Amino acid sequence: MNAKFGKSGFLTRFYLRRDWLRIFFWILGLAGLMGAAAAKFDGLYGTEKALNSIAETLKTPAMVSLFGPFSDAVKTNPAIIYAAEMMVFMGLFAAMMNIYFAVRNTRAEEDSGVAELVRAHAIGKQSQLLAATLELIVINLLAGIIEAAGLQAANMTGSTVEGDWLFGLGLAAFGLMFGAFSLLIAQLVSSGRAATMSSYLLLGVLFIARMGTDVKNTDYTWYTIFGWIEKLSIYVDNNWAPIILMLGATVVTGGIAFLVNGTRDVGAGVFPQRSGRKRASVFLAGPLSLVTRLERTSIIVWLISMPILGASYGSIFGTVGDLMKTNPALTKLMGAAAVNQAARAVILSFAGKLSIIVALVATIPALITLLKINGDEKKGYLEQIHARGISRFKIFGSYTLVGLLTGSIGLFLGIIGMGAAGNTTMKHPIALTRFLRGFVGYWPALLVIIGITLIIVAYLPRIQQFVWILPIYGLFSLYLGPMMDLPKWMTKITPYGWINNVPTAHINWGTFSWMTALGLALIVLAYVGYRRRDLTTN
């Protein structure tokens, strides 16, 4: 036993000491968001009229696809509204936190050579994986306890001690389950990039599956795994059974991960990388083609995923529009033509909200590529390129162009997928050019985010991971902001909040122009910093 798990406690303490600042910021962000939101809900929904209004909104198919089904089995109160709006959203972030730490402490360490150095000492073969697992358990327990304590401190109307703790511990179990999924994936694939990409792909597929089953038939949500978090029924039934399912899935998946880890070599995956050519392709004639080749799998996966994401949203447009048309009294009062116009307006308004989400998701592959400028440099991957006298302009430009094109094409395909799928469900389709206002409108915001990211990469590389705050805050402020009645200035902090309500409204070409100019200026300024800084000080 000692030969397999020796020094596991030491490694666990080492991981916790090394990662304490990252753990602190993750938990602060998650628990702080939950606590701040909970503190506002009594003020937002303190009246019967406000509760009835938001309850009707949450029952619409559009909101069900985003937040999950809303239960009116008991009298609605602020706590039930809070759980309905926050549970899926917070579960998504809990899963992301666990994916980050799971891959970082396993496959990423093997890629960097750290794992091999550690194993050169007297530690067990399974010790690193066990230490990574124990760290995930500690992080999730700590986050769950702090989140539950924050909800108790907020003392929302309708909340209970049992519900508060179920919320916190439910998120902990849910996050840990996705951490276990990532630990297993890290044993199967051959690189940290592939492990991260595959983990997020799994998360995205399960999230989209949950959306579809929630709208069509909630009984099938049990099969999506992601939907288990909804079945907790917090502040309504307080169902603890899904936590047992989550922990069971964690134990089974974790056990398989240990079995696989015991049979493979360090740095290798169950699915090995395909052998390369004896001679390089003519398309590997420069840094641009090299970066494109290295990112090829990631680019392909993202460009396939984006239209699927858009189509999954668009597939419910017909249901959203039918809410207006299936009201006989409304049809009699307004007339069929007016009802059709009202349904069209509702669909376009909903498409505007979804365009924000598509734009935010399209930002992810762009940022992943840009952050590899420093990541590949630290790992020594760029040494051979620098040794051949290739200019920094070409290196910087190659990563920037690949990131920009991936994000832009992903945004375009996501919007097109949403519009095309939506039109197949509507009796009176809306022109795709109308939906494409979302692409044109949000593209400058993508460019500005890329510019800000490159500024941080060039001038502040040590804190470049904090750039993820930009899309995360954008998602929070624009996705949950209206529900939480956030001040308008808070939605304007993110570049995504500078855009008018497209595709409902026309594109503001003035905003488009100055944001595009700002994004390009930031990219140029970032290149100046990248060209001047010493590579060895990164």
HUBEL-V928077 format. One record per residue. N is the residue number from 1. RES is the residue in one letter. SS is DSSP state (2 for helix, 1 for strand, 0 for the rest). OMEGA is omega in whole degrees, -180 to 180 (NA if undefined). D_LAST is the distance of its C-alpha to the last C-alpha in whole Angstrom. Layout:
BEGIN
n=N res=RES ss=SS omega=OMEGA d_last=D_LAST
n=N res=RES ss=SS omega=OMEGA d_last=D_LAST
END
This chain:
BEGIN
n=1 res=M ss=0 omega=180 d_last=41
n=2 res=N ss=2 omega=179 d_last=39
n=3 res=A ss=2 omega=-179 d_last=38
n=4 res=K ss=2 omega=-172 d_last=36
n=5 res=F ss=2 omega=-179 d_last=35
n=6 res=G ss=0 omega=178 d_last=35
n=7 res=K ss=0 omega=180 d_last=32
n=8 res=S ss=2 omega=179 d_last=31
n=9 res=G ss=2 omega=178 d_last=32
n=10 res=F ss=2 omega=-179 d_last=29
n=11 res=L ss=2 omega=178 d_last=27
n=12 res=T ss=2 omega=179 d_last=28
n=13 res=R ss=2 omega=179 d_last=27
n=14 res=F ss=2 omega=179 d_last=24
n=15 res=Y ss=2 omega=-179 d_last=23
n=16 res=L ss=2 omega=178 d_last=24
n=17 res=R ss=2 omega=-178 d_last=23
n=18 res=R ss=2 omega=-173 d_last=19
n=19 res=D ss=0 omega=-170 d_last=20
n=20 res=W ss=2 omega=-178 d_last=22
n=21 res=L ss=2 omega=177 d_last=20
n=22 res=R ss=2 omega=178 d_last=19
n=23 res=I ss=2 omega=-179 d_last=23
n=24 res=F ss=2 omega=-177 d_last=24
n=25 res=F ss=2 omega=177 d_last=23
n=26 res=W ss=2 omega=-178 d_last=24
n=27 res=I ss=2 omega=178 d_last=27
n=28 res=L ss=2 omega=-180 d_last=27
n=29 res=G ss=2 omega=-177 d_last=27
n=30 res=L ss=2 omega=-178 d_last=30
n=31 res=A ss=2 omega=179 d_last=32
n=32 res=G ss=2 omega=178 d_last=32
n=33 res=L ss=2 omega=-180 d_last=32
n=34 res=M ss=2 omega=-178 d_last=35
n=35 res=G ss=2 omega=-180 d_last=37
n=36 res=A ss=2 omega=179 d_last=36
n=37 res=A ss=2 omega=-179 d_last=38
n=38 res=A ss=2 omega=-179 d_last=41
n=39 res=A ss=2 omega=-177 d_last=42
n=40 res=K ss=2 omega=-168 d_last=42
n=41 res=F ss=2 omega=177 d_last=45
n=42 res=D ss=2 omega=178 d_last=48
n=43 res=G ss=2 omega=-178 d_last=48
n=44 res=L ss=2 omega=-172 d_last=47
n=45 res=Y ss=0 omega=-178 d_last=49
n=46 res=G ss=0 omega=-179 d_last=52
n=47 res=T ss=0 omega=179 d_last=55
n=48 res=E ss=2 omega=-179 d_last=57
n=49 res=K ss=2 omega=-180 d_last=56
n=50 res=A ss=2 omega=179 d_last=53
n=51 res=L ss=2 omega=180 d_last=53
n=52 res=N ss=2 omega=-179 d_last=55
n=53 res=S ss=2 omega=-178 d_last=53
n=54 res=I ss=2 omega=179 d_last=50
n=55 res=A ss=2 omega=178 d_last=52
n=56 res=E ss=2 omega=179 d_last=53
n=57 res=T ss=2 omega=-177 d_last=50
n=58 res=L ss=2 omega=178 d_last=48
n=59 res=K ss=0 omega=-179 d_last=51
n=60 res=T ss=0 omega=-180 d_last=50
n=61 res=P ss=2 omega=-180 d_last=49
n=62 res=A ss=2 omega=-179 d_last=46
n=63 res=M ss=2 omega=177 d_last=45
n=64 res=V ss=2 omega=180 d_last=46
n=65 res=S ss=2 omega=-178 d_last=43
n=66 res=L ss=2 omega=-171 d_last=41
n=67 res=F ss=2 omega=-175 d_last=42
n=68 res=G ss=0 omega=-178 d_last=44
n=69 res=P ss=0 omega=180 d_last=48
n=70 res=F ss=0 omega=-178 d_last=49
n=71 res=S ss=0 omega=174 d_last=52
n=72 res=D ss=0 omega=-178 d_last=55
n=73 res=A ss=0 omega=178 d_last=57
n=74 res=V ss=0 omega=-180 d_last=57
n=75 res=K ss=0 omega=-176 d_last=57
n=76 res=T ss=0 omega=176 d_last=54
n=77 res=N ss=0 omega=-177 d_last=52
n=78 res=P ss=2 omega=-179 d_last=49
n=79 res=A ss=2 omega=179 d_last=47
n=80 res=I ss=2 omega=177 d_last=48
n=81 res=I ss=2 omega=180 d_last=47
n=82 res=Y ss=2 omega=-179 d_last=44
n=83 res=A ss=2 omega=-180 d_last=43
n=84 res=A ss=2 omega=-176 d_last=44
n=85 res=E ss=2 omega=-168 d_last=42
n=86 res=M ss=2 omega=-168 d_last=39
n=87 res=M ss=2 omega=-180 d_last=39
n=88 res=V ss=2 omega=-179 d_last=38
n=89 res=F ss=2 omega=-178 d_last=35
n=90 res=M ss=2 omega=176 d_last=34
n=91 res=G ss=2 omega=178 d_last=34
n=92 res=L ss=2 omega=-180 d_last=32
n=93 res=F ss=2 omega=177 d_last=29
n=94 res=A ss=2 omega=178 d_last=30
n=95 res=A ss=2 omega=180 d_last=30
n=96 res=M ss=2 omega=179 d_last=27
n=97 res=M ss=2 omega=-178 d_last=25
n=98 res=N ss=2 omega=176 d_last=27
n=99 res=I ss=2 omega=-179 d_last=26
n=100 res=Y ss=2 omega=-176 d_last=22
n=101 res=F ss=2 omega=-180 d_last=23
n=102 res=A ss=2 omega=-179 d_last=25
n=103 res=V ss=2 omega=-178 d_last=23
n=104 res=R ss=2 omega=-174 d_last=19
n=105 res=N ss=0 omega=179 d_last=22
n=106 res=T ss=0 omega=-174 d_last=23
n=107 res=R ss=2 omega=180 d_last=22
n=108 res=A ss=2 omega=178 d_last=19
n=109 res=E ss=2 omega=177 d_last=19
n=110 res=E ss=2 omega=179 d_last=21
n=111 res=D ss=2 omega=-176 d_last=19
n=112 res=S ss=2 omega=-179 d_last=16
n=113 res=G ss=0 omega=-179 d_last=18
n=114 res=V ss=2 omega=-178 d_last=18
n=115 res=A ss=2 omega=-180 d_last=22
n=116 res=E ss=2 omega=178 d_last=23
n=117 res=L ss=2 omega=-180 d_last=22
n=118 res=V ss=2 omega=-178 d_last=24
n=119 res=R ss=2 omega=176 d_last=27
n=120 res=A ss=0 omega=178 d_last=27
n=121 res=H ss=0 omega=-174 d_last=29
n=122 res=A ss=0 omega=176 d_last=32
n=123 res=I ss=0 omega=-180 d_last=31
n=124 res=G ss=0 omega=-178 d_last=33
n=125 res=K ss=0 omega=-178 d_last=32
n=126 res=Q ss=0 omega=-171 d_last=33
n=127 res=S ss=2 omega=-178 d_last=31
n=128 res=Q ss=2 omega=178 d_last=27
n=129 res=L ss=2 omega=178 d_last=29
n=130 res=L ss=2 omega=179 d_last=31
n=131 res=A ss=2 omega=178 d_last=29
n=132 res=A ss=2 omega=179 d_last=27
n=133 res=T ss=2 omega=179 d_last=30
n=134 res=L ss=2 omega=177 d_last=31
n=135 res=E ss=2 omega=178 d_last=28
n=136 res=L ss=2 omega=179 d_last=29
n=137 res=I ss=2 omega=-180 d_last=32
n=138 res=V ss=2 omega=-179 d_last=31
n=139 res=I ss=2 omega=-177 d_last=29
n=140 res=N ss=2 omega=177 d_last=32
n=141 res=L ss=2 omega=-180 d_last=35
n=142 res=L ss=2 omega=180 d_last=33
n=143 res=A ss=2 omega=-179 d_last=32
n=144 res=G ss=2 omega=180 d_last=36
n=145 res=I ss=2 omega=-179 d_last=37
n=146 res=I ss=2 omega=178 d_last=35
n=147 res=E ss=2 omega=179 d_last=36
n=148 res=A ss=2 omega=179 d_last=40
n=149 res=A ss=2 omega=178 d_last=40
n=150 res=G ss=2 omega=178 d_last=39
n=151 res=L ss=2 omega=177 d_last=41
n=152 res=Q ss=2 omega=178 d_last=44
n=153 res=A ss=2 omega=179 d_last=43
n=154 res=A ss=2 omega=175 d_last=43
n=155 res=N ss=0 omega=179 d_last=47
n=156 res=M ss=0 omega=174 d_last=47
n=157 res=T ss=0 omega=-180 d_last=51
n=158 res=G ss=0 omega=180 d_last=52
n=159 res=S ss=0 omega=177 d_last=49
n=160 res=T ss=0 omega=178 d_last=50
n=161 res=V ss=2 omega=-180 d_last=48
n=162 res=E ss=2 omega=180 d_last=49
n=163 res=G ss=2 omega=180 d_last=47
n=164 res=D ss=2 omega=-178 d_last=44
n=165 res=W ss=2 omega=176 d_last=43
n=166 res=L ss=2 omega=178 d_last=44
n=167 res=F ss=2 omega=-178 d_last=41
n=168 res=G ss=2 omega=-178 d_last=39
n=169 res=L ss=2 omega=176 d_last=39
n=170 res=G ss=2 omega=176 d_last=40
n=171 res=L ss=2 omega=179 d_last=36
n=172 res=A ss=2 omega=-180 d_last=35
n=173 res=A ss=2 omega=180 d_last=37
n=174 res=F ss=2 omega=179 d_last=36
n=175 res=G ss=2 omega=180 d_last=33
n=176 res=L ss=2 omega=179 d_last=33
n=177 res=M ss=2 omega=179 d_last=35
n=178 res=F ss=2 omega=173 d_last=32
n=179 res=G ss=2 omega=178 d_last=30
n=180 res=A ss=2 omega=176 d_last=32
n=181 res=F ss=2 omega=-179 d_last=33
n=182 res=S ss=2 omega=177 d_last=29
n=183 res=L ss=2 omega=178 d_last=29
n=184 res=L ss=2 omega=179 d_last=32
n=185 res=I ss=2 omega=179 d_last=30
n=186 res=A ss=2 omega=177 d_last=27
n=187 res=Q ss=2 omega=-173 d_last=30
n=188 res=L ss=2 omega=-175 d_last=31
n=189 res=V ss=0 omega=-169 d_last=29
n=190 res=S ss=0 omega=179 d_last=26
n=191 res=S ss=0 omega=177 d_last=23
n=192 res=G ss=2 omega=178 d_last=21
n=193 res=R ss=2 omega=-179 d_last=21
n=194 res=A ss=2 omega=179 d_last=25
n=195 res=A ss=2 omega=179 d_last=25
n=196 res=T ss=2 omega=-178 d_last=23
n=197 res=M ss=2 omega=-179 d_last=25
n=198 res=S ss=2 omega=179 d_last=28
n=199 res=S ss=2 omega=179 d_last=28
n=200 res=Y ss=2 omega=177 d_last=28
n=201 res=L ss=2 omega=177 d_last=31
n=202 res=L ss=2 omega=179 d_last=33
n=203 res=L ss=2 omega=-179 d_last=32
n=204 res=G ss=2 omega=180 d_last=33
n=205 res=V ss=2 omega=-179 d_last=36
n=206 res=L ss=2 omega=179 d_last=38
n=207 res=F ss=2 omega=179 d_last=37
n=208 res=I ss=2 omega=177 d_last=39
n=209 res=A ss=2 omega=177 d_last=42
n=210 res=R ss=2 omega=179 d_last=42
n=211 res=M ss=2 omega=-177 d_last=42
n=212 res=G ss=2 omega=-178 d_last=45
n=213 res=T ss=2 omega=179 d_last=47
n=214 res=D ss=2 omega=-179 d_last=47
n=215 res=V ss=2 omega=-174 d_last=49
n=216 res=K ss=2 omega=-176 d_last=51
n=217 res=N ss=0 omega=-175 d_last=52
n=218 res=T ss=2 omega=177 d_last=50
n=219 res=D ss=2 omega=-179 d_last=52
n=220 res=Y ss=2 omega=-180 d_last=50
n=221 res=T ss=2 omega=178 d_last=47
n=222 res=W ss=2 omega=-176 d_last=47
n=223 res=Y ss=2 omega=-177 d_last=46
n=224 res=T ss=2 omega=-177 d_last=43
n=225 res=I ss=0 omega=179 d_last=41
n=226 res=F ss=2 omega=-178 d_last=39
n=227 res=G ss=2 omega=179 d_last=42
n=228 res=W ss=2 omega=-177 d_last=43
n=229 res=I ss=2 omega=177 d_last=41
n=230 res=E ss=2 omega=-174 d_last=44
n=231 res=K ss=2 omega=175 d_last=47
n=232 res=L ss=2 omega=177 d_last=46
n=233 res=S ss=0 omega=-173 d_last=48
n=234 res=I ss=0 omega=-179 d_last=47
n=235 res=Y ss=0 omega=176 d_last=49
n=236 res=V ss=0 omega=178 d_last=52
n=237 res=D ss=0 omega=-177 d_last=53
n=238 res=N ss=0 omega=-175 d_last=50
n=239 res=N ss=0 omega=-179 d_last=50
n=240 res=W ss=0 omega=-175 d_last=48
n=241 res=A ss=2 omega=179 d_last=49
n=242 res=P ss=2 omega=178 d_last=45
n=243 res=I ss=2 omega=177 d_last=43
n=244 res=I ss=2 omega=177 d_last=45
n=245 res=L ss=2 omega=-179 d_last=45
n=246 res=M ss=2 omega=180 d_last=41
n=247 res=L ss=2 omega=177 d_last=41
n=248 res=G ss=2 omega=178 d_last=43
n=249 res=A ss=2 omega=179 d_last=41
n=250 res=T ss=2 omega=-179 d_last=38
n=251 res=V ss=2 omega=-179 d_last=40
n=252 res=V ss=2 omega=-179 d_last=41
n=253 res=T ss=2 omega=178 d_last=38
n=254 res=G ss=2 omega=179 d_last=36
n=255 res=G ss=2 omega=177 d_last=39
n=256 res=I ss=2 omega=179 d_last=38
n=257 res=A ss=2 omega=179 d_last=34
n=258 res=F ss=2 omega=179 d_last=35
n=259 res=L ss=2 omega=-180 d_last=38
n=260 res=V ss=2 omega=-179 d_last=36
n=261 res=N ss=2 omega=-179 d_last=33
n=262 res=G ss=0 omega=-176 d_last=36
n=263 res=T ss=0 omega=-176 d_last=36
n=264 res=R ss=0 omega=179 d_last=33
n=265 res=D ss=0 omega=176 d_last=31
n=266 res=V ss=0 omega=179 d_last=27
n=267 res=G ss=0 omega=-179 d_last=25
n=268 res=A ss=0 omega=176 d_last=28
n=269 res=G ss=0 omega=177 d_last=30
n=270 res=V ss=0 omega=176 d_last=33
n=271 res=F ss=0 omega=-174 d_last=33
n=272 res=P ss=0 omega=175 d_last=31
n=273 res=Q ss=0 omega=178 d_last=29
n=274 res=R ss=0 omega=179 d_last=32
n=275 res=S ss=0 omega=180 d_last=32
n=276 res=G ss=0 omega=179 d_last=31
n=277 res=R ss=0 omega=175 d_last=33
n=278 res=K ss=0 omega=177 d_last=33
n=279 res=R ss=0 omega=-178 d_last=33
n=280 res=A ss=0 omega=177 d_last=30
n=281 res=S ss=0 omega=178 d_last=32
n=282 res=V ss=0 omega=-180 d_last=32
n=283 res=F ss=0 omega=176 d_last=30
n=284 res=L ss=0 omega=-174 d_last=27
n=285 res=A ss=0 omega=-178 d_last=27
n=286 res=G ss=0 omega=-177 d_last=24
n=287 res=P ss=2 omega=180 d_last=20
n=288 res=L ss=2 omega=-180 d_last=22
n=289 res=S ss=2 omega=178 d_last=25
n=290 res=L ss=2 omega=179 d_last=22
n=291 res=V ss=2 omega=179 d_last=20
n=292 res=T ss=2 omega=180 d_last=24
n=293 res=R ss=2 omega=-180 d_last=25
n=294 res=L ss=2 omega=-178 d_last=22
n=295 res=E ss=0 omega=-172 d_last=22
n=296 res=R ss=2 omega=-178 d_last=26
n=297 res=T ss=2 omega=179 d_last=27
n=298 res=S ss=2 omega=-179 d_last=25
n=299 res=I ss=2 omega=-179 d_last=27
n=300 res=I ss=2 omega=-179 d_last=30
n=301 res=V ss=2 omega=-179 d_last=30
n=302 res=W ss=2 omega=-178 d_last=29
n=303 res=L ss=2 omega=171 d_last=31
n=304 res=I ss=2 omega=-177 d_last=34
n=305 res=S ss=2 omega=-175 d_last=33
n=306 res=M ss=2 omega=177 d_last=33
n=307 res=P ss=2 omega=177 d_last=37
n=308 res=I ss=2 omega=177 d_last=38
n=309 res=L ss=2 omega=180 d_last=37
n=310 res=G ss=2 omega=-179 d_last=38
n=311 res=A ss=2 omega=180 d_last=42
n=312 res=S ss=2 omega=176 d_last=42
n=313 res=Y ss=2 omega=-177 d_last=42
n=314 res=G ss=2 omega=-176 d_last=44
n=315 res=S ss=0 omega=-180 d_last=46
n=316 res=I ss=0 omega=-180 d_last=48
n=317 res=F ss=2 omega=180 d_last=48
n=318 res=G ss=2 omega=179 d_last=52
n=319 res=T ss=2 omega=179 d_last=52
n=320 res=V ss=2 omega=-180 d_last=51
n=321 res=G ss=2 omega=-178 d_last=53
n=322 res=D ss=2 omega=178 d_last=56
n=323 res=L ss=2 omega=178 d_last=56
n=324 res=M ss=2 omega=-172 d_last=58
n=325 res=K ss=2 omega=-176 d_last=60
n=326 res=T ss=0 omega=177 d_last=61
n=327 res=N ss=0 omega=-176 d_last=63
n=328 res=P ss=2 omega=-179 d_last=66
n=329 res=A ss=2 omega=180 d_last=67
n=330 res=L ss=2 omega=179 d_last=64
n=331 res=T ss=2 omega=-180 d_last=65
n=332 res=K ss=2 omega=-178 d_last=69
n=333 res=L ss=2 omega=-172 d_last=68
n=334 res=M ss=2 omega=-174 d_last=65
n=335 res=G ss=0 omega=-176 d_last=66
n=336 res=A ss=2 omega=-178 d_last=65
n=337 res=A ss=2 omega=-180 d_last=63
n=338 res=A ss=2 omega=178 d_last=62
n=339 res=V ss=2 omega=177 d_last=60
n=340 res=N ss=2 omega=178 d_last=59
n=341 res=Q ss=2 omega=179 d_last=57
n=342 res=A ss=2 omega=178 d_last=56
n=343 res=A ss=2 omega=178 d_last=54
n=344 res=R ss=2 omega=180 d_last=53
n=345 res=A ss=2 omega=179 d_last=51
n=346 res=V ss=2 omega=-179 d_last=50
n=347 res=I ss=2 omega=-180 d_last=48
n=348 res=L ss=2 omega=178 d_last=46
n=349 res=S ss=2 omega=178 d_last=45
n=350 res=F ss=2 omega=178 d_last=44
n=351 res=A ss=2 omega=177 d_last=42
n=352 res=G ss=2 omega=178 d_last=41
n=353 res=K ss=2 omega=-179 d_last=39
n=354 res=L ss=2 omega=178 d_last=38
n=355 res=S ss=2 omega=177 d_last=37
n=356 res=I ss=2 omega=-179 d_last=34
n=357 res=I ss=2 omega=178 d_last=33
n=358 res=V ss=2 omega=179 d_last=33
n=359 res=A ss=2 omega=179 d_last=31
n=360 res=L ss=2 omega=180 d_last=28
n=361 res=V ss=2 omega=179 d_last=28
n=362 res=A ss=2 omega=178 d_last=28
n=363 res=T ss=2 omega=-173 d_last=24
n=364 res=I ss=2 omega=-180 d_last=23
n=365 res=P ss=2 omega=178 d_last=23
n=366 res=A ss=2 omega=-179 d_last=21
n=367 res=L ss=2 omega=179 d_last=18
n=368 res=I ss=2 omega=180 d_last=18
n=369 res=T ss=2 omega=-177 d_last=17
n=370 res=L ss=2 omega=-179 d_last=15
n=371 res=L ss=2 omega=178 d_last=13
n=372 res=K ss=2 omega=174 d_last=13
n=373 res=I ss=2 omega=179 d_last=11
n=374 res=N ss=2 omega=-179 d_last=7
n=375 res=G ss=2 omega=179 d_last=10
n=376 res=D ss=2 omega=179 d_last=11
n=377 res=E ss=2 omega=180 d_last=8
n=378 res=K ss=2 omega=-179 d_last=7
n=379 res=K ss=0 omega=178 d_last=11
n=380 res=G ss=0 omega=-178 d_last=12
n=381 res=Y ss=0 omega=-175 d_last=14
n=382 res=L ss=0 omega=-176 d_last=13
n=383 res=E ss=2 omega=-178 d_last=13
n=384 res=Q ss=2 omega=178 d_last=17
n=385 res=I ss=2 omega=178 d_last=17
n=386 res=H ss=2 omega=-177 d_last=15
n=387 res=A ss=2 omega=-179 d_last=17
n=388 res=R ss=0 omega=176 d_last=20
n=389 res=G ss=0 omega=178 d_last=19
n=390 res=I ss=0 omega=-173 d_last=19
n=391 res=S ss=0 omega=177 d_last=18
n=392 res=R ss=2 omega=179 d_last=15
n=393 res=F ss=2 omega=-180 d_last=17
n=394 res=K ss=2 omega=-180 d_last=19
n=395 res=I ss=2 omega=180 d_last=16
n=396 res=F ss=2 omega=-178 d_last=15
n=397 res=G ss=2 omega=-179 d_last=19
n=398 res=S ss=2 omega=178 d_last=19
n=399 res=Y ss=2 omega=-179 d_last=17
n=400 res=T ss=2 omega=-177 d_last=18
n=401 res=L ss=2 omega=179 d_last=22
n=402 res=V ss=2 omega=179 d_last=22
n=403 res=G ss=2 omega=-179 d_last=21
n=404 res=L ss=2 omega=-179 d_last=23
n=405 res=L ss=2 omega=179 d_last=26
n=406 res=T ss=2 omega=179 d_last=26
n=407 res=G ss=2 omega=-178 d_last=26
n=408 res=S ss=2 omega=180 d_last=29
n=409 res=I ss=2 omega=177 d_last=31
n=410 res=G ss=2 omega=178 d_last=30
n=411 res=L ss=2 omega=180 d_last=32
n=412 res=F ss=2 omega=-178 d_last=35
n=413 res=L ss=2 omega=178 d_last=36
n=414 res=G ss=2 omega=180 d_last=36
n=415 res=I ss=2 omega=179 d_last=38
n=416 res=I ss=2 omega=178 d_last=40
n=417 res=G ss=2 omega=179 d_last=40
n=418 res=M ss=2 omega=-179 d_last=41
n=419 res=G ss=2 omega=-178 d_last=44
n=420 res=A ss=2 omega=180 d_last=45
n=421 res=A ss=2 omega=179 d_last=46
n=422 res=G ss=2 omega=-178 d_last=47
n=423 res=N ss=2 omega=179 d_last=50
n=424 res=T ss=2 omega=-179 d_last=51
n=425 res=T ss=0 omega=-176 d_last=52
n=426 res=M ss=0 omega=176 d_last=54
n=427 res=K ss=0 omega=179 d_last=57
n=428 res=H ss=0 omega=-176 d_last=56
n=429 res=P ss=0 omega=177 d_last=53
n=430 res=I ss=0 omega=-177 d_last=50
n=431 res=A ss=0 omega=180 d_last=49
n=432 res=L ss=2 omega=179 d_last=46
n=433 res=T ss=2 omega=178 d_last=45
n=434 res=R ss=2 omega=178 d_last=45
n=435 res=F ss=2 omega=-178 d_last=43
n=436 res=L ss=0 omega=171 d_last=40
n=437 res=R ss=2 omega=178 d_last=40
n=438 res=G ss=2 omega=178 d_last=38
n=439 res=F ss=2 omega=-178 d_last=35
n=440 res=V ss=2 omega=-178 d_last=36
n=441 res=G ss=2 omega=-175 d_last=36
n=442 res=Y ss=2 omega=180 d_last=32
n=443 res=W ss=2 omega=177 d_last=31
n=444 res=P ss=2 omega=178 d_last=29
n=445 res=A ss=2 omega=175 d_last=28
n=446 res=L ss=2 omega=-179 d_last=26
n=447 res=L ss=2 omega=179 d_last=25
n=448 res=V ss=2 omega=178 d_last=24
n=449 res=I ss=2 omega=177 d_last=22
n=450 res=I ss=2 omega=178 d_last=20
n=451 res=G ss=2 omega=179 d_last=19
n=452 res=I ss=2 omega=179 d_last=18
n=453 res=T ss=2 omega=-179 d_last=16
n=454 res=L ss=2 omega=175 d_last=14
n=455 res=I ss=2 omega=180 d_last=14
n=456 res=I ss=2 omega=178 d_last=12
n=457 res=V ss=2 omega=-176 d_last=10
n=458 res=A ss=2 omega=-172 d_last=9
n=459 res=Y ss=2 omega=-176 d_last=10
n=460 res=L ss=0 omega=-173 d_last=9
n=461 res=P ss=2 omega=-177 d_last=7
n=462 res=R ss=2 omega=-179 d_last=7
n=463 res=I ss=2 omega=-174 d_last=11
n=464 res=Q ss=2 omega=179 d_last=11
n=465 res=Q ss=2 omega=180 d_last=14
n=466 res=F ss=2 omega=179 d_last=16
n=467 res=V ss=2 omega=178 d_last=17
n=468 res=W ss=2 omega=176 d_last=19
n=469 res=I ss=2 omega=-177 d_last=21
n=470 res=L ss=2 omega=179 d_last=22
n=471 res=P ss=2 omega=-180 d_last=25
n=472 res=I ss=2 omega=178 d_last=26
n=473 res=Y ss=2 omega=177 d_last=27
n=474 res=G ss=2 omega=178 d_last=28
n=475 res=L ss=2 omega=-179 d_last=30
n=476 res=F ss=2 omega=-173 d_last=32
n=477 res=S ss=2 omega=-176 d_last=33
n=478 res=L ss=2 omega=-179 d_last=34
n=479 res=Y ss=2 omega=-179 d_last=36
n=480 res=L ss=2 omega=-176 d_last=37
n=481 res=G ss=2 omega=-180 d_last=37
n=482 res=P ss=2 omega=179 d_last=41
n=483 res=M ss=2 omega=-177 d_last=42
n=484 res=M ss=2 omega=179 d_last=41
n=485 res=D ss=0 omega=178 d_last=42
n=486 res=L ss=0 omega=175 d_last=38
n=487 res=P ss=0 omega=-175 d_last=39
n=488 res=K ss=2 omega=-178 d_last=38
n=489 res=W ss=2 omega=179 d_last=35
n=490 res=M ss=2 omega=177 d_last=33
n=491 res=T ss=2 omega=-179 d_last=33
n=492 res=K ss=0 omega=178 d_last=32
n=493 res=I ss=0 omega=-179 d_last=29
n=494 res=T ss=0 omega=178 d_last=28
n=495 res=P ss=2 omega=178 d_last=28
n=496 res=Y ss=2 omega=180 d_last=30
n=497 res=G ss=2 omega=179 d_last=33
n=498 res=W ss=2 omega=-175 d_last=33
n=499 res=I ss=0 omega=175 d_last=35
n=500 res=N ss=0 omega=-171 d_last=39
n=501 res=N ss=0 omega=174 d_last=41
n=502 res=V ss=0 omega=6 d_last=41
n=503 res=P ss=0 omega=179 d_last=43
n=504 res=T ss=0 omega=-179 d_last=45
n=505 res=A ss=0 omega=176 d_last=45
n=506 res=H ss=0 omega=178 d_last=44
n=507 res=I ss=0 omega=175 d_last=41
n=508 res=N ss=0 omega=-174 d_last=40
n=509 res=W ss=2 omega=175 d_last=39
n=510 res=G ss=2 omega=177 d_last=38
n=511 res=T ss=2 omega=178 d_last=36
n=512 res=F ss=2 omega=-175 d_last=34
n=513 res=S ss=2 omega=-175 d_last=34
n=514 res=W ss=2 omega=176 d_last=32
n=515 res=M ss=2 omega=177 d_last=30
n=516 res=T ss=2 omega=179 d_last=29
n=517 res=A ss=2 omega=179 d_last=29
n=518 res=L ss=2 omega=179 d_last=26
n=519 res=G ss=2 omega=179 d_last=24
n=520 res=L ss=2 omega=179 d_last=24
n=521 res=A ss=2 omega=178 d_last=23
n=522 res=L ss=2 omega=179 d_last=20
n=523 res=I ss=2 omega=179 d_last=19
n=524 res=V ss=2 omega=179 d_last=20
n=525 res=L ss=2 omega=178 d_last=18
n=526 res=A ss=2 omega=179 d_last=15
n=527 res=Y ss=2 omega=179 d_last=15
n=528 res=V ss=2 omega=179 d_last=16
n=529 res=G ss=2 omega=180 d_last=12
n=530 res=Y ss=2 omega=-179 d_last=10
n=531 res=R ss=2 omega=-174 d_last=13
n=532 res=R ss=2 omega=-174 d_last=12
n=533 res=R ss=0 omega=180 d_last=8
n=534 res=D ss=0 omega=-178 d_last=7
n=535 res=L ss=2 omega=-175 d_last=6
n=536 res=T ss=2 omega=-179 d_last=5
n=537 res=T ss=2 omega=-178 d_last=4
n=538 res=N ss=0 omega=NA d_last=0
END
